[in-house]
Amino acid sequence: MFLTPREPDRLAVVLRRLHEAEVPFEFLGAGSNLLVADEGPSFVVIASEGFDEEPNILGDRVRVGAGYPAPKLVKRLVKAGLSGIEFAEGIPGSVGGCVRMNAGWHEGAFGNAVAEVACIARHGAIESIVPDPETFAYRKSPGLDGGS
Ligand SMILES: Cc1cc2nc3c(=O)[nH]c(=O)nc-3n(C[C@H](O)[C@H](O)[C@H](O)COP(=O)(O)OP(=O)(O)OC[C@H]3O[C@@H](n4cnc5c(N)ncnc54)[C@H](O)[C@@H]3O)c2cc1C
């Protein structure tokens, strides 16, 4: 089963029900860091592509959906005169995938740019996490490793 939710509230309901029914599920961003077995996944796949609304720029803070492509975000921010994640111009991931993987390059990593993450825990609770940039590491996003 492949789900492409567009509304956080509805995704929260779906996650709660999957959790209660003990149905396994995993999240999918742009799929650029995944290898999928030929026989396909044995769990429900929840894609973030529906959360791709245009970034909302408020001064030097930007609110952007998990499904928005990271390279496109870099272009939008440069156009708006903002800097900080130019290293991601060539990383073919979604914003959600890049936060989860702490994607980066020599010049920096996503963890340094994340101020707050609105996410939905695996059991369906809508949460807001303010991660400590110091705790991000290679492919690690503490506090976010189990959610979306
Ligand atoms: C050509 C190429 C170049 C690359 N260059 C770089 C590079 O320079 N630096 C670098 O760090 N990486 C690089 N990568 C790897 C990859 O692009 C990054 O890891 C990127 O962050 C993955 O994002 P994604 O959206 O494709 O995630 P996916 O591959 O879809 O998922 C990766 C992991 O994140 C989880 N995930 C994804 N979205 C969410 C979400 N919304 N909520 C919760 N969990 C989620 C998935 O479950 C999975 O565990 C490269 C890959 C390719 C193919």
The ligand as a Tripos MOL2 file, in Angstrom:
@<TRIPOS>MOLECULE
LIG
   53    58     1     0     0
SMALL
NO_CHARGES

@<TRIPOS>ATOM
      1 C1         23.3480   11.4570   -6.9900 C.3       1 LIG1
      2 C2         23.1870   11.5520   -5.4990 C.ar      1 LIG1
      3 C3         23.9230   12.5200   -4.8060 C.ar      1 LIG1
      4 C4         23.8220   12.6090   -3.4120 C.ar      1 LIG1
      5 N1         24.5660   13.5520   -2.7510 N.ar      1 LIG1
      6 C5         24.4840   13.6380   -1.4220 C.ar      1 LIG1
      7 C6         25.2610   14.6050   -0.7000 C.ar      1 LIG1
      8 O1         26.0210   15.3870   -1.2560 O.2       1 LIG1
      9 N2         25.1220   14.6590    0.6490 N.ar      1 LIG1
     10 C7         24.2640   13.8190    1.3220 C.ar      1 LIG1
     11 O2         24.1660   13.9330    2.5520 O.2       1 LIG1
     12 N3         23.5260   12.9030    0.6640 N.ar      1 LIG1
     13 C8         23.6040   12.7910   -0.6770 C.ar      1 LIG1
     14 N4         22.8550   11.8530   -1.3370 N.ar      1 LIG1
     15 C9         21.9580   10.9730   -0.5690 C.3       1 LIG1
     16 C10        20.5070   11.5010   -0.4640 C.3       1 LIG1
     17 O3         20.2060   12.4120   -1.4820 O.3       1 LIG1
     18 C11        20.2880   12.1840    0.9030 C.3       1 LIG1
     19 O4         20.4850   11.2500    1.9520 O.3       1 LIG1
     20 C12        18.8730   12.7760    1.0610 C.3       1 LIG1
     21 O5         18.8000   13.4080    2.3200 O.3       1 LIG1
     22 C13        17.7860   11.7370    1.0100 C.3       1 LIG1
     23 O6         16.5490   12.4160    0.9570 O.3       1 LIG1
     24 P1         15.2670   11.6940    0.3480 P.3       1 LIG1
     25 O7         14.1280   12.6400    0.4290 O.co2     1 LIG1
     26 O8         15.5710   11.1420   -0.9970 O.co2     1 LIG1
     27 O9         15.0740   10.5280    1.4160 O.3       1 LIG1
     28 P2         14.7080    8.9870    1.1380 P.3       1 LIG1
     29 O10        15.8180    8.3400    0.3660 O.co2     1 LIG1
     30 O11        13.3260    8.9000    0.5800 O.co2     1 LIG1
     31 O12        14.6930    8.4400    2.6430 O.3       1 LIG1
     32 C14        15.8960    8.3650    3.3850 C.3       1 LIG1
     33 C15        15.5250    8.0190    4.8520 C.3       1 LIG1
     34 O13        14.8260    9.1190    5.4290 O.3       1 LIG1
     35 C16        13.5200    8.6990    5.8530 C.3       1 LIG1
     36 N5         12.6010    9.7800    5.5120 N.ar      1 LIG1
     37 C17        12.4630   10.4180    4.3260 C.ar      1 LIG1
     38 N6         11.5300   11.3820    4.3960 N.ar      1 LIG1
     39 C18        11.0490   11.3390    5.6660 C.ar      1 LIG1
     40 C19        10.0520   12.0760    6.3630 C.ar      1 LIG1
     41 N7          9.3400   13.0510    5.7800 N.pl3     1 LIG1
     42 N8          9.8370   11.7580    7.6670 N.ar      1 LIG1
     43 C20        10.5460   10.7560    8.2660 C.ar      1 LIG1
     44 N9         11.4860   10.0300    7.6670 N.ar      1 LIG1
     45 C21        11.7380   10.3110    6.3810 C.ar      1 LIG1
     46 C22        13.2180    7.4120    5.0870 C.3       1 LIG1
     47 O14        12.3210    6.5690    5.8030 O.3       1 LIG1
     48 C23        14.6060    6.8030    4.9670 C.3       1 LIG1
     49 O15        14.9360    6.1370    6.1780 O.3       1 LIG1
     50 C24        22.9500   11.7370   -2.7270 C.ar      1 LIG1
     51 C25        22.1850   10.7810   -3.4350 C.ar      1 LIG1
     52 C26        22.2960   10.6990   -4.7960 C.ar      1 LIG1
     53 C27        21.4680    9.6680   -5.5280 C.3       1 LIG1
@<TRIPOS>BOND
     1     1     2 1
     2     2     3 ar
     3     2    52 ar
     4     3     4 ar
     5     4     5 ar
     6     4    50 ar
     7     5     6 ar
     8     6     7 ar
     9     6    13 1
    10     7     8 2
    11     7     9 ar
    12     9    10 ar
    13    10    11 2
    14    10    12 ar
    15    12    13 ar
    16    13    14 ar
    17    14    15 1
    18    14    50 ar
    19    15    16 1
    20    16    17 1
    21    16    18 1
    22    18    19 1
    23    18    20 1
    24    20    21 1
    25    20    22 1
    26    22    23 1
    27    23    24 1
    28    24    25 2
    29    24    26 1
    30    24    27 1
    31    27    28 1
    32    28    29 2
    33    28    30 1
    34    28    31 1
    35    31    32 1
    36    32    33 1
    37    33    34 1
    38    33    48 1
    39    34    35 1
    40    35    36 1
    41    35    46 1
    42    36    37 ar
    43    36    45 ar
    44    37    38 ar
    45    38    39 ar
    46    39    40 ar
    47    39    45 ar
    48    40    41 1
    49    40    42 ar
    50    42    43 ar
    51    43    44 ar
    52    44    45 ar
    53    46    47 1
    54    46    48 1
    55    48    49 1
    56    50    51 ar
    57    51    52 ar
    58    52    53 1
@<TRIPOS>SUBSTRUCTURE
     1 LIG1         1 GROUP 0 **** ****
